[in-house]
Amino acid sequence: MRYAIADVEVTAPLPEIALYPSEGGLGLLVRRNDRPVHFELHELPAGTRLTSDEVGRLIADSAGLALLEEAVREELAVQHDSRAPVSLTVAICTHARPEFLEPCVRSLLALRPDESGDPRSFEILVVDNAPPDRATEELVASLPHVRYALEPLPGLDFARNRALAESAGDYVAYLDDDVVVDRGWLAGLEEAREENPDAVVVTGLVLPYELASEPQIVFERRGGFRRGFQKLRYAGQTMPGNPLYPTGAGIFGAGCNMVVHKETVTRLGGFDEALDTGPPLPGGGDLDIFYRVVRAGHPLVYEPRMLVFHKHRADHRALRRQYWSWGEGFMAFIAKTYRTDPEQRGKLRRIVRWWLGDQLGMLRRSLGGSAPISADLAFAELAGGLVGLCGSYRRSLRRVAAIRRNAGA
């Protein structure tokens, strides 16, 4: 069973929505004046047809308060005729997935002005990470306004650091190759920069590109990559109501949609190349850079208007691997931080205890059938975390050193 996805603008006449017989639900994105305001999954009988009035009632029930808050925000917001352009390189780090890469790049090209002299133009840079062939290079050569860079050392954070070195912009936006950007993505970044000129990192909203399989629906039911529809600003070393801040770096956003200030992140040492190394340690690099930016005293902001759509894992095995990687990457980041930031060790010990208790609770609920995910998915995230806690980062440091030696780097 699959879900339809509807994108509804409430200031325009509401549409009718008809599900196909193969669709048993609806993912409903609600906008007001093109700004994303709410997203929710609705389970519906297969083949349901909703009139515009029924769509209106569904929106009122699920998104009424969010729409009211947005209307108030609009009334109080300072209006600007135009915003200062951001000196920007958009980097897409990829490995052997040209079929994913092309839609991502084309969604960015749709945001570029027709005239190359327009100040809102931005650079698009594809970083080809340890490619097995020339397919990505050939694809990039066929696309306008896209630059190619090769990073021969395998690992996402090698590719991210290559983007820092190669980029022409003052800011580098990192997008995963399996996302497409929303039409308001660039305007969202410009708005975030205008409101937070001191921000070193900006993260954005991530919603599903499709809900075409049960694993994609399961992932989204648990929350997916979503961090909500409210603007957030993180600054300082404490956060009221969160005694573990900033060690729970997952609150800051997702690495598939993040923008960093190039000079500042380079000065902090760039991305940790022992994280995000593929199957040996498939995560943690985004958490680590978010944490180090905040610990260095720099603001990080979350801007929901900076929206991308992510192609979630379509089969159960791949989703299980993702939950494993989330667990392992998070705990590898915690283990690394425990070594490198002794001042935070008390918080780090507490967050490990909290995380283990939370994961065990999820596993118990999944065994009882009351959790949003199955027991094997809950177990995968818990097991990945235990592996990450028990030496993944140390092993990855040795592996990265060997990669560098073999490459003569």
C-alpha positions as CSV (number, residue, x, y, z in Angstrom):
1,M,0.0,0.0,0.0
2,R,1.2,3.5,-0.8
3,Y,0.1,7.0,0.2
4,A,-0.6,9.9,-2.0
5,I,1.1,13.3,-1.3
6,A,-0.8,16.5,-1.7
7,D,0.7,20.0,-1.6
8,V,-2.1,22.5,-0.8
9,E,-2.0,26.3,-0.8
10,V,-4.7,27.6,1.5
11,T,-4.9,31.1,0.0
12,A,-6.0,29.5,-3.3
13,P,-9.2,27.6,-4.0
14,L,-8.8,24.2,-2.3
15,P,-8.6,21.2,-4.7
16,E,-10.4,17.9,-4.7
17,I,-8.2,15.0,-3.8
18,A,-8.8,11.5,-5.2
19,L,-6.8,8.5,-4.1
20,Y,-6.0,5.6,-6.4
21,P,-7.2,2.1,-5.4
22,S,-3.6,1.3,-4.5
23,E,-3.4,4.3,-2.1
24,G,-4.4,3.9,1.5
25,G,-3.6,7.3,2.9
26,L,-2.5,10.8,2.3
27,G,0.6,12.9,3.2
28,L,-0.8,16.4,3.3
29,L,1.6,19.4,3.0
30,V,-0.2,22.7,3.9
31,R,1.2,26.1,2.8
32,R,0.1,29.6,3.4
33,N,1.4,32.1,0.8
34,D,3.8,29.4,-0.4
35,R,5.3,29.0,3.0
36,P,5.2,25.4,4.4
37,V,3.1,25.4,7.6
38,H,2.1,21.8,8.4
39,F,2.6,18.2,7.2
40,E,0.7,15.2,8.5
41,L,-0.1,11.6,7.4
42,H,-3.8,10.7,7.2
43,E,-4.8,7.0,6.9
44,L,-7.8,6.8,4.5
45,P,-9.7,4.0,2.8
46,A,-8.2,3.1,-0.6
47,G,-9.8,5.0,-3.4
48,T,-11.1,7.8,-1.1
49,R,-12.4,10.9,-2.9
50,L,-12.3,14.2,-0.9
51,T,-14.3,17.2,-2.0
52,S,-12.7,20.6,-1.6
53,D,-15.0,21.1,1.5
54,E,-13.7,17.9,3.0
55,V,-10.1,18.9,2.2
56,G,-10.8,22.2,4.0
57,R,-12.2,20.4,7.1
58,L,-9.2,18.0,7.1
59,I,-6.8,21.0,7.0
60,A,-8.8,22.9,9.7
61,D,-8.7,19.9,12.0
62,S,-5.0,19.1,11.6
63,A,-3.4,22.5,10.7
64,G,-5.8,25.1,12.0
65,L,-3.6,26.3,14.9
66,A,-0.5,26.3,12.7
67,L,-2.3,28.4,10.1
68,L,-3.5,30.9,12.7
69,E,0.1,31.2,14.0
70,E,1.4,31.8,10.5
71,A,-1.3,34.5,9.9
72,V,-0.2,36.3,13.0
73,R,3.5,36.0,12.1
74,E,2.7,37.5,8.7
75,E,1.0,40.5,10.3
76,L,3.9,41.2,12.6
77,A,6.7,40.4,10.1
78,V,8.8,43.3,8.6
79,Q,8.2,43.2,4.9
80,H,11.2,43.5,2.5
81,D,11.0,44.2,-1.2
82,S,14.2,42.2,-1.8
83,R,16.8,40.3,0.2
84,A,20.5,40.5,-0.1
85,P,21.8,37.5,-2.1
86,V,23.9,34.9,-0.4
87,S,27.4,34.2,-1.8
88,L,26.7,30.5,-2.2
89,T,28.0,27.2,-3.5
90,V,25.6,24.3,-3.4
91,A,27.6,21.1,-3.1
92,I,26.2,17.7,-3.8
93,C,28.5,14.9,-2.6
94,T,27.7,11.7,-4.5
95,H,28.9,8.2,-5.1
96,A,27.7,6.2,-8.2
97,R,24.1,7.3,-8.2
98,P,23.6,9.4,-11.3
99,E,19.9,8.4,-11.4
100,F,19.4,10.2,-8.1
101,L,21.8,13.1,-8.8
102,E,20.1,14.4,-12.0
103,P,16.7,15.3,-10.4
104,C,18.6,16.9,-7.5
105,V,20.6,19.1,-9.9
106,R,17.7,20.0,-12.1
107,S,15.7,21.1,-9.1
108,L,18.5,23.5,-8.3
109,L,18.8,24.7,-11.9
110,A,15.1,25.7,-11.7
111,L,16.0,28.2,-9.0
112,R,18.8,29.9,-11.0
113,P,17.9,33.0,-12.9
114,D,18.0,32.9,-16.7
115,E,20.5,35.7,-16.9
116,S,24.0,34.7,-15.6
117,G,24.5,38.2,-14.3
118,D,21.6,38.1,-11.8
119,P,23.1,38.5,-8.2
120,R,20.9,35.6,-7.0
121,S,22.8,33.1,-9.1
122,F,24.7,30.5,-7.2
123,E,27.4,27.9,-7.9
124,I,26.4,24.2,-8.2
125,L,29.3,21.9,-7.4
126,V,29.1,18.1,-7.7
127,V,31.7,16.2,-5.7
128,D,32.2,12.7,-7.1
129,N,33.4,10.5,-4.2
130,A,35.7,7.6,-5.2
131,P,33.7,6.8,-8.3
132,P,33.8,3.3,-9.9
133,D,33.3,4.8,-13.4
134,R,32.8,8.1,-15.3
135,A,29.0,8.1,-15.3
136,T,28.7,11.0,-12.8
137,E,31.3,13.0,-14.6
138,E,29.6,12.5,-17.9
139,L,26.2,13.5,-16.4
140,V,27.7,16.7,-15.0
141,A,29.3,17.6,-18.4
142,S,25.8,17.4,-20.0
143,L,24.2,19.9,-17.5
144,P,24.6,23.6,-17.7
145,H,26.0,25.8,-14.9
146,V,27.3,22.7,-12.9
147,R,30.9,22.2,-11.9
148,Y,32.6,18.8,-11.3
149,A,35.2,17.9,-8.7
150,L,36.7,14.5,-8.0
151,E,37.5,13.3,-4.4
152,P,39.3,10.0,-4.8
153,L,39.4,9.1,-1.0
154,P,36.2,7.2,-0.1
155,G,34.0,8.7,2.6
156,L,31.4,11.4,2.7
157,D,33.4,13.8,4.9
158,F,36.3,13.6,2.5
159,A,33.9,14.8,-0.1
160,R,32.4,17.5,2.1
161,N,35.9,18.8,2.9
162,R,36.7,18.7,-0.9
163,A,33.6,20.9,-1.4
164,L,34.9,23.4,1.3
165,A,38.3,23.6,-0.6
166,E,36.7,23.9,-4.1
167,S,33.8,26.2,-3.4
168,A,33.7,29.8,-4.6
169,G,30.9,31.0,-2.2
170,D,31.2,32.3,1.3
171,Y,28.6,29.7,2.3
172,V,28.4,26.1,1.3
173,A,25.1,24.3,1.1
174,Y,25.3,20.5,1.4
175,L,22.5,18.5,-0.2
176,D,22.3,14.7,-0.4
177,D,22.0,13.4,-3.9
178,D,18.6,11.8,-3.0
179,V,16.8,15.1,-2.4
180,V,15.1,17.7,-4.6
181,V,14.8,21.3,-3.4
182,D,11.5,23.1,-3.0
183,R,10.8,26.2,-5.0
184,G,11.2,28.3,-1.9
185,W,14.5,26.8,-0.7
186,L,16.7,29.7,-1.7
187,A,14.3,32.3,-0.4
188,G,14.3,30.4,2.9
189,L,18.1,30.5,3.1
190,E,18.1,34.2,2.3
191,E,15.5,34.9,5.0
192,A,17.4,32.9,7.6
193,R,20.6,34.9,6.8
194,E,18.8,38.2,6.9
195,E,17.3,37.3,10.3
196,N,20.5,35.7,11.7
197,P,23.5,37.3,10.0
198,D,25.7,35.8,12.6
199,A,24.6,32.2,12.0
200,V,27.4,29.8,11.0
201,V,25.0,26.9,10.2
202,V,21.5,26.9,8.7
203,T,19.5,23.7,8.6
204,G,16.1,23.2,6.9
205,L,13.0,21.2,6.8
206,V,13.0,17.7,5.1
207,L,9.8,16.1,3.9
208,P,9.2,12.9,1.9
209,Y,9.5,13.0,-1.9
210,E,7.2,10.0,-2.2
211,L,5.4,7.5,0.0
212,A,5.3,4.7,-2.5
213,S,6.2,1.8,-0.2
214,E,5.5,0.6,3.3
215,P,9.0,1.2,4.6
216,Q,8.8,4.9,3.4
217,I,5.5,5.3,5.2
218,V,6.8,3.6,8.4
219,F,9.8,5.9,8.4
220,E,7.7,9.0,8.0
221,R,5.2,7.8,10.7
222,R,8.1,7.7,13.2
223,G,8.9,11.3,12.3
224,G,11.3,10.9,9.3
225,F,13.8,13.8,9.2
226,R,11.3,16.4,10.3
227,R,12.2,19.0,12.9
228,G,9.0,21.0,12.8
229,F,7.7,24.2,11.2
230,Q,8.9,26.8,13.7
231,K,12.0,28.9,13.2
232,L,14.6,28.0,15.8
233,R,17.8,29.6,16.9
234,Y,20.4,27.8,19.0
235,A,23.1,29.9,20.6
236,G,25.1,29.6,23.8
237,Q,26.1,26.6,25.9
238,T,22.8,26.0,27.7
239,M,19.1,25.6,26.7
240,P,16.2,26.0,29.1
241,G,14.4,22.8,29.6
242,N,17.1,20.7,28.0
243,P,19.8,19.8,30.6
244,L,21.6,17.6,28.0
245,Y,22.1,20.4,25.4
246,P,24.1,20.5,23.2
247,T,25.1,16.9,23.3
248,G,21.8,15.8,21.7
249,A,22.9,17.2,18.3
250,G,20.1,15.5,16.4
251,I,17.8,18.4,17.4
252,F,19.7,20.8,15.2
253,G,18.7,19.4,11.8
254,A,19.8,16.9,9.1
255,G,23.0,16.8,7.1
256,C,21.1,16.2,3.9
257,N,20.0,19.9,4.0
258,M,22.5,22.1,5.7
259,V,24.4,25.3,4.9
260,V,27.7,26.3,6.6
261,H,29.8,29.4,6.7
262,K,32.9,28.2,4.8
263,E,35.6,30.2,6.6
264,T,34.3,29.4,10.1
265,V,33.9,25.7,9.5
266,T,37.3,25.5,7.8
267,R,38.8,27.3,10.8
268,L,37.2,24.7,13.1
269,G,39.0,21.9,11.1
270,G,36.3,21.0,8.7
271,F,34.4,17.8,8.8
272,D,35.7,14.8,10.7
273,E,36.8,12.3,8.0
274,A,36.6,9.4,10.4
275,L,32.8,9.8,10.5
276,D,30.5,9.1,7.6
277,T,32.9,6.5,6.1
278,G,30.3,4.3,4.5
279,P,29.4,0.8,5.9
280,P,32.2,0.8,8.5
281,L,30.8,3.9,10.2
282,P,27.9,5.3,8.1
283,G,27.0,8.5,10.0
284,G,27.8,11.1,12.6
285,G,29.5,13.8,10.5
286,D,26.6,16.2,10.5
287,L,26.0,15.8,14.3
288,D,29.7,16.4,14.9
289,I,29.9,19.6,12.9
290,F,26.7,20.9,14.4
291,Y,28.0,20.2,17.9
292,R,31.4,21.7,17.3
293,V,29.9,24.9,15.8
294,V,27.6,25.4,18.8
295,R,30.4,24.6,21.3
296,A,32.7,27.1,19.7
297,G,30.1,29.8,20.5
298,H,28.5,30.2,17.0
299,P,24.8,30.4,16.4
300,L,23.0,27.6,14.4
301,V,19.5,28.2,13.1
302,Y,16.7,26.0,11.7
303,E,14.6,27.5,8.9
304,P,11.6,25.5,7.8
305,R,11.1,27.5,4.6
306,M,14.5,26.0,3.4
307,L,12.6,22.8,2.4
308,V,13.8,19.8,0.5
309,F,12.1,16.5,-0.4
310,H,14.0,13.3,0.4
311,K,13.7,10.0,-1.3
312,H,13.3,7.7,1.7
313,R,14.5,4.1,1.7
314,A,12.0,2.1,-0.4
315,D,12.6,-1.4,1.0
316,H,12.7,-2.9,4.5
317,R,16.3,-4.1,4.4
318,A,17.6,-0.6,3.4
319,L,15.4,1.0,6.1
320,R,16.8,-1.4,8.7
321,R,20.3,-0.5,7.6
322,Q,19.4,3.2,8.0
323,Y,18.3,2.8,11.6
324,W,21.4,0.8,12.3
325,S,23.5,3.7,10.9
326,W,21.6,6.2,12.9
327,G,22.4,4.4,16.1
328,E,26.0,3.7,15.2
329,G,26.6,7.2,13.9
330,F,25.1,8.9,17.0
331,M,27.0,6.8,19.5
332,A,30.3,7.1,17.5
333,F,29.8,10.9,17.7
334,I,29.2,10.6,21.5
335,A,32.3,8.4,22.0
336,K,34.4,10.8,20.0
337,T,33.1,13.8,21.9
338,Y,33.7,12.1,25.2
339,R,37.4,11.9,24.3
340,T,37.7,15.4,22.8
341,D,35.5,17.5,25.1
342,P,36.1,16.4,28.7
343,E,34.1,19.4,30.0
344,Q,30.9,17.8,28.7
345,R,31.5,14.3,30.0
346,G,28.8,14.5,32.6
347,K,26.2,15.4,30.0
348,L,27.5,12.7,27.6
349,R,27.2,10.0,30.2
350,R,23.6,11.1,30.9
351,I,22.6,11.2,27.3
352,V,24.0,7.7,26.8
353,R,21.8,6.5,29.7
354,W,18.8,8.4,28.3
355,W,19.3,7.1,24.8
356,L,19.6,3.5,25.9
357,G,16.5,3.7,28.0
358,D,14.6,5.3,25.2
359,Q,15.7,2.7,22.7
360,L,14.9,-0.2,25.0
361,G,11.5,1.4,25.6
362,M,10.9,1.5,21.8
363,L,12.0,-2.1,21.5
364,R,9.6,-3.2,24.2
365,R,6.7,-1.3,22.6
366,S,7.6,-2.7,19.1
367,L,7.5,-6.2,20.5
368,G,4.1,-5.5,22.0
369,G,2.8,-4.0,18.7
370,S,2.3,-0.4,20.0
371,A,5.4,1.3,18.4
372,P,5.4,3.0,15.0
373,I,8.2,0.6,13.8
374,S,8.7,-3.1,13.9
375,A,10.9,-4.9,16.4
376,D,13.7,-5.6,13.9
377,L,14.0,-1.9,13.1
378,A,14.0,-0.9,16.8
379,F,16.6,-3.6,17.5
380,A,18.8,-2.4,14.6
381,E,19.0,1.1,15.9
382,L,19.8,-0.2,19.4
383,A,22.4,-2.6,18.2
384,G,24.0,0.0,15.9
385,G,24.3,2.3,18.9
386,L,26.0,-0.3,21.0
387,V,28.5,-1.0,18.2
388,G,29.1,2.8,17.9
389,L,29.7,3.1,21.6
390,C,32.1,0.2,21.7
391,G,34.9,1.4,19.4
392,S,33.5,2.3,16.0
393,Y,35.2,5.7,16.0
394,R,38.6,4.3,17.1
395,R,38.4,1.7,14.3
396,S,37.4,4.3,11.8
397,L,40.4,6.5,12.8
398,R,42.7,3.6,12.0
399,R,40.9,2.9,8.7
400,V,41.1,6.6,7.6
401,A,44.8,6.7,8.4
402,A,45.3,3.6,6.2
403,I,43.3,5.2,3.4
404,R,45.6,8.3,3.6
405,R,48.8,6.2,3.7
406,N,47.7,4.2,0.7
407,A,46.8,7.3,-1.2
408,G,50.1,9.0,-0.3
409,A,48.1,11.8,1.4
